[in-house]
Amino acid sequence: MQNFLFVYKKDRLVGYLNFDGKQYEFVYDSNYLSQSNAKPISLDMLLTDTVFVSEKIFNVFEQVIPEGIDRKLLEKKANYDISSEHLFEAIKKDLTLKSERLILLKYYFYSMIIAHEDMHTKNLSVLTEDNKIRMSPLYDIATTAVYQGAFHRETALLINGKDKNIRPADFYKLVDLIEANKKRFNKEAAHILFRYTHNLPEYFDKLEKLPDIIFYERSRVNRTGRKPRFTKPISFAERLRRKHQQRIKQLDKAGWYKYFN
């Protein structure tokens, strides 16, 4: 094996991960296998001295491969180079509990609602608990709509071929794909939308009370080629408040409020 990575678990060397340009390989360290308390790294990679081989990266490593040179060395497909449908097809093979599939949908719906255009494959993880695979707590989640340099997408991974103006008919393709209970998801999604619309503004008011949190916008570059300049600053709370109102109008136009009424 060449160009391999050492795989550790709680400071113990577990094995080695390699990519030779065509396929991925993983093998457990012989010393780790000899330990009485050794445990497999995933349910589909039981303890053995046999080399595991796959054309795509093993699911257990997708979320933990480091950034930088090591990531470029091993990764075959970019985090953004798949669609949401591909992601859901892959994850539903392991995420068999209906309750966990519902949690995945709630995460994904919330991310779309707040316009988190950096939601990619590394923002979702699963945990193995009592021989069952569950969704990990949501992390690295925030709206990107407040940033002037953002692309104003609603998701990084296409949903029904779209990353903007995602309508109920688009999102519910994921609900059908993962075979979730629509009635339960409708209830959860309506609750998320309600809280986003009516409860979130309370936190903008609280932010306003914090000192020295201001937001600067840049003017657009004109045809003379002049550099952009900073405009008059506004509070970060006010910036969030304005973008929140814009997002509500977008969601209304896309038919989300009408869908749940």
C-alpha positions in Angstrom: 0.0 0.0 0.0 1.4 3.4 -1.0 0.3 6.9 0.0 -1.7 5.6 2.9 -3.1 7.3 5.9 -2.9 6.0 9.5 -6.3 5.5 11.0 -6.5 6.1 14.8 -9.4 5.7 17.2 -8.9 7.3 20.7 -5.2 7.4 20.2 -4.9 3.7 19.2 -3.7 2.8 15.7 -6.6 0.9 14.1 -5.4 0.4 10.5 -4.4 2.0 7.2 -6.4 3.6 4.4 -5.1 3.8 0.9 -6.2 5.1 -2.5 -4.3 3.9 -5.6 -6.1 6.0 -8.1 -8.7 3.4 -8.9 -9.9 2.0 -5.7 -9.8 2.4 -1.9 -8.3 -0.1 0.4 -8.4 -0.5 4.2 -6.7 -3.0 6.4 -6.7 -3.4 10.2 -3.4 -3.1 12.0 -2.3 -6.6 13.2 -1.5 -5.3 16.6 -4.9 -3.8 17.0 -6.5 -7.1 15.9 -4.7 -8.9 18.7 -6.2 -6.7 21.4 -9.1 -8.2 23.4 -11.1 -5.0 23.4 -10.7 -4.2 19.7 -13.9 -3.2 18.0 -14.7 -2.8 14.2 -14.7 0.7 12.9 -18.2 0.1 11.3 -20.8 -2.6 11.1 -19.9 -3.5 7.6 -16.1 -3.7 8.3 -15.8 -6.4 10.9 -12.4 -7.4 12.4 -10.3 -9.4 10.0 -6.9 -9.4 8.5 -8.3 -9.3 5.0 -7.9 -6.1 3.0 -11.2 -4.3 2.3 -11.5 -2.9 -1.2 -14.0 -0.4 -2.7 -14.4 1.7 -5.8 -15.7 4.6 -3.7 -14.5 5.8 -0.3 -15.8 3.7 2.6 -18.8 5.5 4.3 -17.1 5.4 7.8 -14.3 7.6 6.4 -16.3 10.1 4.4 -16.7 12.5 7.4 -13.3 12.2 9.0 -10.7 12.4 6.3 -8.7 15.6 7.0 -8.6 18.6 4.8 -5.6 19.6 2.8 -3.1 17.3 1.1 -4.3 14.2 2.7 -7.9 14.8 1.5 -6.7 15.5 -2.0 -4.6 12.4 -2.0 -7.5 10.1 -1.1 -10.6 11.8 -2.2 -12.0 10.7 -5.5 -15.1 12.8 -5.6 -15.5 16.4 -4.3 -17.9 17.1 -1.4 -20.1 19.1 -3.7 -19.9 16.8 -6.7 -23.0 14.8 -5.9 -26.7 15.6 -5.7 -28.9 15.4 -2.7 -30.6 12.4 -4.3 -27.2 10.6 -4.5 -26.5 11.4 -0.9 -29.9 10.1 0.3 -29.6 6.9 -1.8 -26.3 6.2 -0.2 -27.3 6.9 3.4 -30.6 5.1 3.4 -28.8 1.8 2.9 -27.4 2.2 6.4 -29.9 4.5 8.0 -32.7 1.9 8.4 -34.5 3.3 11.4 -37.5 5.4 10.4 -37.0 7.8 13.3 -33.5 8.5 12.1 -34.5 9.1 8.5 -37.0 11.6 9.8 -34.2 13.4 11.7 -32.1 13.5 8.5 -35.0 15.1 6.7 -35.5 17.7 9.5 -31.8 18.6 9.3 -31.9 18.9 5.6 -35.2 20.9 5.6 -33.9 23.3 8.2 -30.7 23.8 6.3 -32.7 24.7 3.2 -35.1 27.0 5.0 -32.3 29.1 6.5 -30.4 29.1 3.1 -27.2 27.3 4.2 -25.5 27.0 0.8 -22.5 25.3 2.4 -24.4 22.2 3.3 -22.4 19.4 1.8 -21.5 15.8 2.6 -19.2 16.6 5.5 -22.0 18.4 7.3 -23.9 15.2 7.9 -22.6 12.3 10.0 -23.9 9.1 11.6 -23.1 7.4 14.9 -23.0 3.7 15.7 -24.8 3.0 19.0 -25.8 -0.4 20.3 -25.3 -1.9 16.8 -27.7 0.7 15.4 -26.8 3.6 13.1 -28.2 7.0 14.1 -27.8 10.6 12.9 -25.2 12.6 14.8 -26.2 16.0 16.3 -26.4 18.7 13.7 -23.2 20.8 13.4 -21.5 23.5 11.3 -24.9 24.9 10.4 -25.6 28.6 9.7 -27.2 30.8 7.1 -24.9 32.1 4.4 -27.4 34.6 3.1 -26.0 37.4 5.3 -22.7 37.3 3.4 -22.4 39.7 0.4 -20.1 37.3 -1.4 -22.4 34.3 -1.1 -24.0 32.8 -4.3 -27.5 33.1 -2.7 -28.2 29.4 -3.1 -30.5 27.5 -0.8 -28.3 24.4 -0.7 -24.9 23.2 -1.9 -26.1 19.8 -3.2 -28.7 20.1 -5.9 -32.3 19.1 -4.9 -34.2 17.9 -8.0 -31.6 19.6 -10.1 -32.0 23.0 -8.3 -30.0 25.0 -5.7 -32.4 27.9 -5.7 -36.2 28.4 -5.5 -36.7 25.0 -4.1 -40.4 24.2 -3.9 -42.3 21.6 -2.0 -42.5 19.4 -5.0 -38.7 19.4 -5.3 -38.0 18.7 -1.6 -40.6 16.0 -1.4 -38.7 13.9 -3.9 -36.2 13.4 -1.1 -39.0 12.5 1.3 -40.2 9.8 -1.1 -36.7 8.6 -1.9 -35.9 7.9 1.7 -39.4 6.4 2.3 -40.2 8.6 5.3 -43.6 9.0 6.8 -45.0 12.1 5.1 -47.6 12.9 7.7 -45.0 13.0 10.4 -42.6 15.0 8.3 -45.3 17.5 7.4 -45.9 18.1 11.1 -42.2 18.5 11.9 -41.5 20.7 8.8 -44.5 23.0 9.5 -43.2 23.4 13.1 -39.7 24.3 11.8 -41.1 26.8 9.4 -43.3 28.4 12.0 -40.4 28.8 14.5 -38.1 30.2 11.8 -40.7 32.7 10.8 -42.1 33.8 14.2 -39.5 32.9 16.9 -36.2 33.6 15.3 -36.7 37.4 15.3 -36.7 37.4 19.1 -32.9 36.6 18.9 -32.3 39.5 16.6 -33.5 41.8 19.4 -31.2 40.1 21.9 -28.2 40.5 19.5 -29.0 44.2 19.3 -28.1 44.6 23.0 -24.6 43.2 22.5 -21.9 45.8 22.0 -19.8 46.3 18.9 -21.4 43.8 16.5 -21.6 45.6 13.3 -21.8 44.6 9.6 -20.1 46.3 6.7 -21.3 46.1 3.1 -19.3 46.8 0.1 -20.5 48.9 -2.8 -20.5 47.3 -6.2 -17.6 47.8 -8.6 -18.7 50.3 -11.3 -17.6 50.2 -15.0 -14.7 52.6 -14.3 -13.0 49.7 -12.5 -12.8 51.5 -9.2 -12.3 49.4 -6.1 -15.4 48.7 -4.0 -15.8 50.8 -0.9 -17.4 50.0 2.4 -20.8 51.6 2.9 -22.2 52.8 6.2 -22.1 50.0 8.7 -25.3 48.5 10.2 -25.7 46.2 13.2 -25.3 42.5 12.6 -28.8 42.1 14.2 -30.3 44.4 11.6 -28.5 42.6 8.8 -29.9 39.3 10.0 -33.3 40.9 10.3 -33.3 42.2 6.8 -32.1 38.9 5.3 -34.7 37.0 7.4 -37.5 39.1 5.9 -36.1 38.6 2.4 -36.0 34.8 3.0 -39.6 34.8 4.2 -40.7 36.4 1.0 -38.7 33.8 -1.0 -40.2 30.9 0.9 -43.7 32.4 0.4 -43.1 32.8 -3.3 -41.9 29.2 -3.5 -45.2 28.0 -2.0 -44.0 26.8 1.4 -46.5 28.7 3.6 -49.4 27.8 1.4 -48.3 24.1 1.4 -48.6 23.8 5.2 -51.8 25.8 5.5 
